[in-house]
Amino acid sequence: MRVLVAPLDWGLGHATRSIPVIRAFLNRGYAVDLAVSGRQAALFRGEFPQLTQIEIPGYSIRYPERGFEMPFWLLKNYGRIANVISEEHDIAEKLVADRGYDVLFSDNRFGFYSKKAKSVYMTHQARIAFPRPFSLVENIGIAWHRSQMKHFDRVWIPDFPEYPGMAGKLSHLDRNSDFDYVGLLSRFELTEPGSLDSKKYEFMAILSGPEPMRTSFEKKVLVALSKISGEHIVLLGRPGSMDLPQAPQNVKLFNHLESKDFAEVAKKSRVIISRPGYSTVMDMAALGVSSVFVPTPGQTEQEYLGKALFRINEAGLILQKDLDSDSLSKMAKEIRRIHLPESAENLLSLAMDKLT
């Protein structure tokens, strides 16, 4: 069976959570190619150097400077996004015709499906999070998203079927019998929490997401860590880049770490600072680490996930505007870890069985 995997390029989260899916396809003996955009290429070269990569157009998302502008930004750019969706669909149909793929796997790429192949769409946002002023029209967003899902043969949800799972209301609707819940998807193996005495670093910061918010997050983090005693490490989220900015003496910078090295550093860190993007939430759960989340301003999905985990005391939460050495030190005093529901079934394998 020939499979083409195509993750969305809004940050690296869609690519990283596709890694366990790619591994599962390969373990079944399937031939897998990767359709990539931007920084995904370098990430996948490190994880799967043997796999063929096909470059396809990206969405090239660049967030507005102020978070509250996000709904208006989406309205303004909807036409361009719709054009990318149409273009990627044409590319998907051509690739299936030219290369004979049996399965197309799309992580949140609305247009990456084909009538001539089994098409799988993966998303954790069955319910797209709306800003509070627009919450009354949330059902319109659900209906629109469902209309996009109808182009695909299967819809996979990287969560557990029992509410609230890890994504709460985002991944659970009243009518969800047509979804395949595939459980926790992380590039890391499930890890037991380590002893605090074994920690080498006080904080490990993971930077991610589109610009300019990634850089503004970077600046805030570096200033805060420079004022906190101890040794810290920061991953800049720029695979393939060789340039490093100036860093405080007590901070080590890396553009990117492969999964094995990433896991080792995370386990040696007392607290992880990151965005609460859903892929990162799953990674933190798998690694069994204590997290402090800083949502991207204006990203309602991250704000919802961060608040939901903070309310049940499974993660710390700081708004980006409030991020400094004092708020970080205070929030990190308590160790908070994400707990996973028990599931005896291999949900991903069961979902893959439906493709044959």
Contacts in CASP RR format, 6 or more apart in sequence:
PFRMAT RR
TARGET T0000
AUTHOR 0000-0000-0000
METHOD contacts of the structure
MODEL  1
MRVLVAPLDWGLGHATRSIPVIRAFLNRGYAVDLAVSGRQAALFRGEFPQ
LTQIEIPGYSIRYPERGFEMPFWLLKNYGRIANVISEEHDIAEKLVADRG
YDVLFSDNRFGFYSKKAKSVYMTHQARIAFPRPFSLVENIGIAWHRSQMK
HFDRVWIPDFPEYPGMAGKLSHLDRNSDFDYVGLLSRFELTEPGSLDSKK
YEFMAILSGPEPMRTSFEKKVLVALSKISGEHIVLLGRPGSMDLPQAPQN
VKLFNHLESKDFAEVAKKSRVIISRPGYSTVMDMAALGVSSVFVPTPGQT
EQEYLGKALFRINEAGLILQKDLDSDSLSKMAKEIRRIHLPESAENLLSL
AMDKLT
1 28 0 8 1.000
1 29 0 8 1.000
1 30 0 8 1.000
1 31 0 8 1.000
1 102 0 8 1.000
1 103 0 8 1.000
1 355 0 8 1.000
1 356 0 8 1.000
2 30 0 8 1.000
2 31 0 8 1.000
2 33 0 8 1.000
2 99 0 8 1.000
2 100 0 8 1.000
2 101 0 8 1.000
2 102 0 8 1.000
2 103 0 8 1.000
3 25 0 8 1.000
3 30 0 8 1.000
3 31 0 8 1.000
3 32 0 8 1.000
3 33 0 8 1.000
3 101 0 8 1.000
3 102 0 8 1.000
3 103 0 8 1.000
3 104 0 8 1.000
3 105 0 8 1.000
4 32 0 8 1.000
4 33 0 8 1.000
4 34 0 8 1.000
4 35 0 8 1.000
4 54 0 8 1.000
4 92 0 8 1.000
4 95 0 8 1.000
4 96 0 8 1.000
4 99 0 8 1.000
4 101 0 8 1.000
4 103 0 8 1.000
4 104 0 8 1.000
4 105 0 8 1.000
5 18 0 8 1.000
5 21 0 8 1.000
5 22 0 8 1.000
5 25 0 8 1.000
5 32 0 8 1.000
5 33 0 8 1.000
5 34 0 8 1.000
5 35 0 8 1.000
5 105 0 8 1.000
5 107 0 8 1.000
6 34 0 8 1.000
6 35 0 8 1.000
6 36 0 8 1.000
6 56 0 8 1.000
6 88 0 8 1.000
6 92 0 8 1.000
6 104 0 8 1.000
6 105 0 8 1.000
6 106 0 8 1.000
6 107 0 8 1.000
6 109 0 8 1.000
6 112 0 8 1.000
7 13 0 8 1.000
7 14 0 8 1.000
7 15 0 8 1.000
7 17 0 8 1.000
7 18 0 8 1.000
7 36 0 8 1.000
7 40 0 8 1.000
7 106 0 8 1.000
7 107 0 8 1.000
7 108 0 8 1.000
7 109 0 8 1.000
8 14 0 8 1.000
8 59 0 8 1.000
8 107 0 8 1.000
8 108 0 8 1.000
8 109 0 8 1.000
9 15 0 8 1.000
9 36 0 8 1.000
9 37 0 8 1.000
9 38 0 8 1.000
9 39 0 8 1.000
9 40 0 8 1.000
9 58 0 8 1.000
9 59 0 8 1.000
9 60 0 8 1.000
9 61 0 8 1.000
10 59 0 8 1.000
10 61 0 8 1.000
10 108 0 8 1.000
10 209 0 8 1.000
10 210 0 8 1.000
11 39 0 8 1.000
11 61 0 8 1.000
11 208 0 8 1.000
11 209 0 8 1.000
11 210 0 8 1.000
12 39 0 8 1.000
12 40 0 8 1.000
12 43 0 8 1.000
12 208 0 8 1.000
12 209 0 8 1.000
12 237 0 8 1.000
12 239 0 8 1.000
12 279 0 8 1.000
13 208 0 8 1.000
13 277 0 8 1.000
13 278 0 8 1.000
13 279 0 8 1.000
13 280 0 8 1.000
14 107 0 8 1.000
14 108 0 8 1.000
14 279 0 8 1.000
15 36 0 8 1.000
15 40 0 8 1.000
15 43 0 8 1.000
15 44 0 8 1.000
15 107 0 8 1.000
16 43 0 8 1.000
16 187 0 8 1.000
16 279 0 8 1.000
16 283 0 8 1.000
17 107 0 8 1.000
17 158 0 8 1.000
17 185 0 8 1.000
17 186 0 8 1.000
17 187 0 8 1.000
17 278 0 8 1.000
17 279 0 8 1.000
17 282 0 8 1.000
18 105 0 8 1.000
18 107 0 8 1.000
18 122 0 8 1.000
19 47 0 8 1.000
19 187 0 8 1.000
19 259 0 8 1.000
20 185 0 8 1.000
20 186 0 8 1.000
20 187 0 8 1.000
20 348 0 8 1.000
21 105 0 8 1.000
21 107 0 8 1.000
21 122 0 8 1.000
21 185 0 8 1.000
21 348 0 8 1.000
22 32 0 8 1.000
22 34 0 8 1.000
22 47 0 8 1.000
22 48 0 8 1.000
22 51 0 8 1.000
24 348 0 8 1.000
24 349 0 8 1.000
24 352 0 8 1.000
25 32 0 8 1.000
25 105 0 8 1.000
25 352 0 8 1.000
26 32 0 8 1.000
28 352 0 8 1.000
30 103 0 8 1.000
32 48 0 8 1.000
32 51 0 8 1.000
33 51 0 8 1.000
33 52 0 8 1.000
33 53 0 8 1.000
33 54 0 8 1.000
33 99 0 8 1.000
33 101 0 8 1.000
34 40 0 8 1.000
34 44 0 8 1.000
34 48 0 8 1.000
34 51 0 8 1.000
34 52 0 8 1.000
34 53 0 8 1.000
34 54 0 8 1.000
35 53 0 8 1.000
35 54 0 8 1.000
35 55 0 8 1.000
35 56 0 8 1.000
35 91 0 8 1.000
35 95 0 8 1.000
35 112 0 8 1.000
36 44 0 8 1.000
36 53 0 8 1.000
36 54 0 8 1.000
36 55 0 8 1.000
36 56 0 8 1.000
37 55 0 8 1.000
37 56 0 8 1.000
37 57 0 8 1.000
37 58 0 8 1.000
37 59 0 8 1.000
38 58 0 8 1.000
39 237 0 8 1.000
39 238 0 8 1.000
39 239 0 8 1.000
39 240 0 8 1.000
41 53 0 8 1.000
41 55 0 8 1.000
42 239 0 8 1.000
42 240 0 8 1.000
42 256 0 8 1.000
43 239 0 8 1.000
43 256 0 8 1.000
44 51 0 8 1.000
44 53 0 8 1.000
45 53 0 8 1.000
46 239 0 8 1.000
46 258 0 8 1.000
47 187 0 8 1.000
47 258 0 8 1.000
47 259 0 8 1.000
54 95 0 8 1.000
56 88 0 8 1.000
56 91 0 8 1.000
57 84 0 8 1.000
57 87 0 8 1.000
57 88 0 8 1.000
57 91 0 8 1.000
58 84 0 8 1.000
58 88 0 8 1.000
59 81 0 8 1.000
59 84 0 8 1.000
61 210 0 8 1.000
62 210 0 8 1.000
62 211 0 8 1.000
62 212 0 8 1.000
63 70 0 8 1.000
63 73 0 8 1.000
63 210 0 8 1.000
63 211 0 8 1.000
63 212 0 8 1.000
63 213 0 8 1.000
63 296 0 8 1.000
63 299 0 8 1.000
64 70 0 8 1.000
64 72 0 8 1.000
64 73 0 8 1.000
65 212 0 8 1.000
66 297 0 8 1.000
67 296 0 8 1.000
67 297 0 8 1.000
67 298 0 8 1.000
67 299 0 8 1.000
68 131 0 8 1.000
68 297 0 8 1.000
68 298 0 8 1.000
70 131 0 8 1.000
70 298 0 8 1.000
70 299 0 8 1.000
70 300 0 8 1.000
71 131 0 8 1.000
71 133 0 8 1.000
71 134 0 8 1.000
85 109 0 8 1.000
85 110 0 8 1.000
85 111 0 8 1.000
86 111 0 8 1.000
88 109 0 8 1.000
88 111 0 8 1.000
88 112 0 8 1.000
89 111 0 8 1.000
89 112 0 8 1.000
89 113 0 8 1.000
92 104 0 8 1.000
92 111 0 8 1.000
92 112 0 8 1.000
92 113 0 8 1.000
92 114 0 8 1.000
93 114 0 8 1.000
93 115 0 8 1.000
93 116 0 8 1.000
95 101 0 8 1.000
96 104 0 8 1.000
96 114 0 8 1.000
96 116 0 8 1.000
96 117 0 8 1.000
97 116 0 8 1.000
100 117 0 8 1.000
101 114 0 8 1.000
101 117 0 8 1.000
102 117 0 8 1.000
102 118 0 8 1.000
103 117 0 8 1.000
103 118 0 8 1.000
103 119 0 8 1.000
103 120 0 8 1.000
103 355 0 8 1.000
104 112 0 8 1.000
104 113 0 8 1.000
104 114 0 8 1.000
104 117 0 8 1.000
104 118 0 8 1.000
104 119 0 8 1.000
104 120 0 8 1.000
105 120 0 8 1.000
105 122 0 8 1.000
106 112 0 8 1.000
106 113 0 8 1.000
106 119 0 8 1.000
106 120 0 8 1.000
106 121 0 8 1.000
106 122 0 8 1.000
106 152 0 8 1.000
107 122 0 8 1.000
107 123 0 8 1.000
108 121 0 8 1.000
108 122 0 8 1.000
108 123 0 8 1.000
110 121 0 8 1.000
110 148 0 8 1.000
110 151 0 8 1.000
111 148 0 8 1.000
111 151 0 8 1.000
112 119 0 8 1.000
113 119 0 8 1.000
113 121 0 8 1.000
113 151 0 8 1.000
113 152 0 8 1.000
118 153 0 8 1.000
118 154 0 8 1.000
118 355 0 8 1.000
119 151 0 8 1.000
119 152 0 8 1.000
119 153 0 8 1.000
119 154 0 8 1.000
120 152 0 8 1.000
120 153 0 8 1.000
120 154 0 8 1.000
120 155 0 8 1.000
120 156 0 8 1.000
120 355 0 8 1.000
121 148 0 8 1.000
121 149 0 8 1.000
121 151 0 8 1.000
121 152 0 8 1.000
121 154 0 8 1.000
121 155 0 8 1.000
121 156 0 8 1.000
122 155 0 8 1.000
122 156 0 8 1.000
122 157 0 8 1.000
122 158 0 8 1.000
122 182 0 8 1.000
123 145 0 8 1.000
123 155 0 8 1.000
123 156 0 8 1.000
123 157 0 8 1.000
124 157 0 8 1.000
124 158 0 8 1.000
124 159 0 8 1.000
124 167 0 8 1.000
124 170 0 8 1.000
124 171 0 8 1.000
124 278 0 8 1.000
125 145 0 8 1.000
125 167 0 8 1.000
125 170 0 8 1.000
125 171 0 8 1.000
125 278 0 8 1.000
125 301 0 8 1.000
126 142 0 8 1.000
126 145 0 8 1.000
126 155 0 8 1.000
126 157 0 8 1.000
126 170 0 8 1.000
126 171 0 8 1.000
126 172 0 8 1.000
126 173 0 8 1.000
126 176 0 8 1.000
126 179 0 8 1.000
127 138 0 8 1.000
127 142 0 8 1.000
127 145 0 8 1.000
127 169 0 8 1.000
127 170 0 8 1.000
127 171 0 8 1.000
127 172 0 8 1.000
127 173 0 8 1.000
128 138 0 8 1.000
128 141 0 8 1.000
128 142 0 8 1.000
128 145 0 8 1.000
128 170 0 8 1.000
128 301 0 8 1.000
129 170 0 8 1.000
129 300 0 8 1.000
129 301 0 8 1.000
129 303 0 8 1.000
129 304 0 8 1.000
130 137 0 8 1.000
130 138 0 8 1.000
130 141 0 8 1.000
130 300 0 8 1.000
131 298 0 8 1.000
131 300 0 8 1.000
142 173 0 8 1.000
149 155 0 8 1.000
154 180 0 8 1.000
154 351 0 8 1.000
154 354 0 8 1.000
154 355 0 8 1.000
155 178 0 8 1.000
155 179 0 8 1.000
155 180 0 8 1.000
156 179 0 8 1.000
156 180 0 8 1.000
156 181 0 8 1.000
156 182 0 8 1.000
156 351 0 8 1.000
157 171 0 8 1.000
157 176 0 8 1.000
157 179 0 8 1.000
157 180 0 8 1.000
157 181 0 8 1.000
157 182 0 8 1.000
157 183 0 8 1.000
158 171 0 8 1.000
158 182 0 8 1.000
158 183 0 8 1.000
158 184 0 8 1.000
158 185 0 8 1.000
158 278 0 8 1.000
158 282 0 8 1.000
159 165 0 8 1.000
159 166 0 8 1.000
159 167 0 8 1.000
159 168 0 8 1.000
159 171 0 8 1.000
159 172 0 8 1.000
159 181 0 8 1.000
159 182 0 8 1.000
159 183 0 8 1.000
159 184 0 8 1.000
160 166 0 8 1.000
160 181 0 8 1.000
160 183 0 8 1.000
160 184 0 8 1.000
160 340 0 8 1.000
160 341 0 8 1.000
160 343 0 8 1.000
160 347 0 8 1.000
161 181 0 8 1.000
161 347 0 8 1.000
162 341 0 8 1.000
163 172 0 8 1.000
164 172 0 8 1.000
164 308 0 8 1.000
165 171 0 8 1.000
165 172 0 8 1.000
165 341 0 8 1.000
166 184 0 8 1.000
166 278 0 8 1.000
166 281 0 8 1.000
166 282 0 8 1.000
166 285 0 8 1.000
166 338 0 8 1.000
166 340 0 8 1.000
167 278 0 8 1.000
167 281 0 8 1.000
167 305 0 8 1.000
168 308 0 8 1.000
169 304 0 8 1.000
170 278 0 8 1.000
170 301 0 8 1.000
170 304 0 8 1.000
170 305 0 8 1.000
171 181 0 8 1.000
180 347 0 8 1.000
180 350 0 8 1.000
180 351 0 8 1.000
180 354 0 8 1.000
181 347 0 8 1.000
182 347 0 8 1.000
182 348 0 8 1.000
182 351 0 8 1.000
183 343 0 8 1.000
183 347 0 8 1.000
183 348 0 8 1.000
184 190 0 8 1.000
184 282 0 8 1.000
184 285 0 8 1.000
184 286 0 8 1.000
184 340 0 8 1.000
185 279 0 8 1.000
185 282 0 8 1.000
185 348 0 8 1.000
186 279 0 8 1.000
186 282 0 8 1.000
186 283 0 8 1.000
186 285 0 8 1.000
186 286 0 8 1.000
186 287 0 8 1.000
187 259 0 8 1.000
187 283 0 8 1.000
188 259 0 8 1.000
188 262 0 8 1.000
188 263 0 8 1.000
188 283 0 8 1.000
188 286 0 8 1.000
188 287 0 8 1.000
189 263 0 8 1.000
189 286 0 8 1.000
190 286 0 8 1.000
190 340 0 8 1.000
191 263 0 8 1.000
191 267 0 8 1.000
191 286 0 8 1.000
191 287 0 8 1.000
191 288 0 8 1.000
192 288 0 8 1.000
193 288 0 8 1.000
193 289 0 8 1.000
193 337 0 8 1.000
194 267 0 8 1.000
196 270 0 8 1.000
196 335 0 8 1.000
198 267 0 8 1.000
198 268 0 8 1.000
199 268 0 8 1.000
199 269 0 8 1.000
199 270 0 8 1.000
200 231 0 8 1.000
200 268 0 8 1.000
200 269 0 8 1.000
201 230 0 8 1.000
201 231 0 8 1.000
201 232 0 8 1.000
201 233 0 8 1.000
201 265 0 8 1.000
201 268 0 8 1.000
201 269 0 8 1.000
201 270 0 8 1.000
202 228 0 8 1.000
202 229 0 8 1.000
202 230 0 8 1.000
202 231 0 8 1.000
202 232 0 8 1.000
202 269 0 8 1.000
202 270 0 8 1.000
202 271 0 8 1.000
203 225 0 8 1.000
203 228 0 8 1.000
203 232 0 8 1.000
203 233 0 8 1.000
203 269 0 8 1.000
203 270 0 8 1.000
203 271 0 8 1.000
203 272 0 8 1.000
203 273 0 8 1.000
203 328 0 8 1.000
203 332 0 8 1.000
204 232 0 8 1.000
204 233 0 8 1.000
204 234 0 8 1.000
204 235 0 8 1.000
204 265 0 8 1.000
204 266 0 8 1.000
204 269 0 8 1.000
204 271 0 8 1.000
204 272 0 8 1.000
204 273 0 8 1.000
205 221 0 8 1.000
205 225 0 8 1.000
205 232 0 8 1.000
205 233 0 8 1.000
205 234 0 8 1.000
205 235 0 8 1.000
205 272 0 8 1.000
205 273 0 8 1.000
205 274 0 8 1.000
206 235 0 8 1.000
206 237 0 8 1.000
206 272 0 8 1.000
206 273 0 8 1.000
206 274 0 8 1.000
206 275 0 8 1.000
206 280 0 8 1.000
207 214 0 8 1.000
207 217 0 8 1.000
207 218 0 8 1.000
207 221 0 8 1.000
207 234 0 8 1.000
207 235 0 8 1.000
207 236 0 8 1.000
207 237 0 8 1.000
207 274 0 8 1.000
208 214 0 8 1.000
208 237 0 8 1.000
208 274 0 8 1.000
208 275 0 8 1.000
208 277 0 8 1.000
208 280 0 8 1.000
209 275 0 8 1.000
209 296 0 8 1.000
213 296 0 8 1.000
213 297 0 8 1.000
214 237 0 8 1.000
216 320 0 8 1.000
217 275 0 8 1.000
217 294 0 8 1.000
217 296 0 8 1.000
217 320 0 8 1.000
218 234 0 8 1.000
218 236 0 8 1.000
218 245 0 8 1.000
220 320 0 8 1.000
220 323 0 8 1.000
220 324 0 8 1.000
221 234 0 8 1.000
221 273 0 8 1.000
221 323 0 8 1.000
222 234 0 8 1.000
222 245 0 8 1.000
222 247 0 8 1.000
222 248 0 8 1.000
222 251 0 8 1.000
223 324 0 8 1.000
223 325 0 8 1.000
224 323 0 8 1.000
224 324 0 8 1.000
224 325 0 8 1.000
224 328 0 8 1.000
225 232 0 8 1.000
225 234 0 8 1.000
225 248 0 8 1.000
225 250 0 8 1.000
225 251 0 8 1.000
225 325 0 8 1.000
225 328 0 8 1.000
226 248 0 8 1.000
226 250 0 8 1.000
226 251 0 8 1.000
226 325 0 8 1.000
227 324 0 8 1.000
227 325 0 8 1.000
228 250 0 8 1.000
228 325 0 8 1.000
228 328 0 8 1.000
228 329 0 8 1.000
229 250 0 8 1.000
230 250 0 8 1.000
231 250 0 8 1.000
231 251 0 8 1.000
231 252 0 8 1.000
232 250 0 8 1.000
232 251 0 8 1.000
232 252 0 8 1.000
233 251 0 8 1.000
233 252 0 8 1.000
233 253 0 8 1.000
233 254 0 8 1.000
233 265 0 8 1.000
233 269 0 8 1.000
234 247 0 8 1.000
234 251 0 8 1.000
234 252 0 8 1.000
234 253 0 8 1.000
234 254 0 8 1.000
235 254 0 8 1.000
235 255 0 8 1.000
235 256 0 8 1.000
235 257 0 8 1.000
235 262 0 8 1.000
236 244 0 8 1.000
236 245 0 8 1.000
236 253 0 8 1.000
236 254 0 8 1.000
236 255 0 8 1.000
236 256 0 8 1.000
237 255 0 8 1.000
237 256 0 8 1.000
238 255 0 8 1.000
238 256 0 8 1.000
239 255 0 8 1.000
239 256 0 8 1.000
240 255 0 8 1.000
240 256 0 8 1.000
241 255 0 8 1.000
241 256 0 8 1.000
242 255 0 8 1.000
243 255 0 8 1.000
244 253 0 8 1.000
244 255 0 8 1.000
245 253 0 8 1.000
247 253 0 8 1.000
257 265 0 8 1.000
263 287 0 8 1.000
266 272 0 8 1.000
266 287 0 8 1.000
266 289 0 8 1.000
267 287 0 8 1.000
267 289 0 8 1.000
269 289 0 8 1.000
270 290 0 8 1.000
270 332 0 8 1.000
271 289 0 8 1.000
271 290 0 8 1.000
271 291 0 8 1.000
271 292 0 8 1.000
271 332 0 8 1.000
271 335 0 8 1.000
272 284 0 8 1.000
272 289 0 8 1.000
272 290 0 8 1.000
272 291 0 8 1.000
272 292 0 8 1.000
273 291 0 8 1.000
273 292 0 8 1.000
273 294 0 8 1.000
273 328 0 8 1.000
274 280 0 8 1.000
274 284 0 8 1.000
274 291 0 8 1.000
274 292 0 8 1.000
274 293 0 8 1.000
274 294 0 8 1.000
275 293 0 8 1.000
275 294 0 8 1.000
275 295 0 8 1.000
275 296 0 8 1.000
275 302 0 8 1.000
276 293 0 8 1.000
276 294 0 8 1.000
276 295 0 8 1.000
276 302 0 8 1.000
276 305 0 8 1.000
276 306 0 8 1.000
276 309 0 8 1.000
276 315 0 8 1.000
277 301 0 8 1.000
277 302 0 8 1.000
277 305 0 8 1.000
278 301 0 8 1.000
278 305 0 8 1.000
281 305 0 8 1.000
281 309 0 8 1.000
281 338 0 8 1.000
284 291 0 8 1.000
284 315 0 8 1.000
284 338 0 8 1.000
285 337 0 8 1.000
285 338 0 8 1.000
285 339 0 8 1.000
285 340 0 8 1.000
288 337 0 8 1.000
288 338 0 8 1.000
289 337 0 8 1.000
290 332 0 8 1.000
290 335 0 8 1.000
290 336 0 8 1.000
290 337 0 8 1.000
291 315 0 8 1.000
291 316 0 8 1.000
291 336 0 8 1.000
291 337 0 8 1.000
291 338 0 8 1.000
292 315 0 8 1.000
292 316 0 8 1.000
292 317 0 8 1.000
292 318 0 8 1.000
292 328 0 8 1.000
292 331 0 8 1.000
292 332 0 8 1.000
293 302 0 8 1.000
293 305 0 8 1.000
293 306 0 8 1.000
293 309 0 8 1.000
293 310 0 8 1.000
293 315 0 8 1.000
293 316 0 8 1.000
293 317 0 8 1.000
293 318 0 8 1.000
294 317 0 8 1.000
294 318 0 8 1.000
294 319 0 8 1.000
294 320 0 8 1.000
294 323 0 8 1.000
295 302 0 8 1.000
295 303 0 8 1.000
295 305 0 8 1.000
295 306 0 8 1.000
295 317 0 8 1.000
295 319 0 8 1.000
295 320 0 8 1.000
296 302 0 8 1.000
296 320 0 8 1.000
297 319 0 8 1.000
297 320 0 8 1.000
297 321 0 8 1.000
306 315 0 8 1.000
306 316 0 8 1.000
306 317 0 8 1.000
307 317 0 8 1.000
309 315 0 8 1.000
309 316 0 8 1.000
309 317 0 8 1.000
309 338 0 8 1.000
310 316 0 8 1.000
310 317 0 8 1.000
313 334 0 8 1.000
313 336 0 8 1.000
314 336 0 8 1.000
314 337 0 8 1.000
314 338 0 8 1.000
314 339 0 8 1.000
315 336 0 8 1.000
315 338 0 8 1.000
316 331 0 8 1.000
316 334 0 8 1.000
316 336 0 8 1.000
317 331 0 8 1.000
318 327 0 8 1.000
318 328 0 8 1.000
318 331 0 8 1.000
END
